[in-house]
Amino acid sequence: MPDSLWIAFGLVLIAEGLGPLIAPNGWRQMVAQLSQQPDTQLRRIGGCLVVTGAVIAYWFIR
């Protein structure tokens, strides 16, 4: 179990690092636009990401 958590953490870091690596200007603009969003919108986005991640994890675990 702990090994799979480290693998998942590594994959998250890879996915998060692709944006600034491939398109740093676009990534910077996206972060600037996100920082202008109200808290409720950011919570909605975060919730959708959490649910999507949980569904994907569940899909591959079963």
VENTAZI-V348737 format. One record per pair of residues at least 12 apart in sequence whose C-alpha atoms are under 8 Angstrom apart, sorted by the first residue. I is the first residue (numbers start at 0). J is the second residue. D is the distance in Angstrom with one decimal. If there is no record, write none. Layout:
i-><I:I>
j-><J:J>
d-><D:D>
//
This chain:
none
//
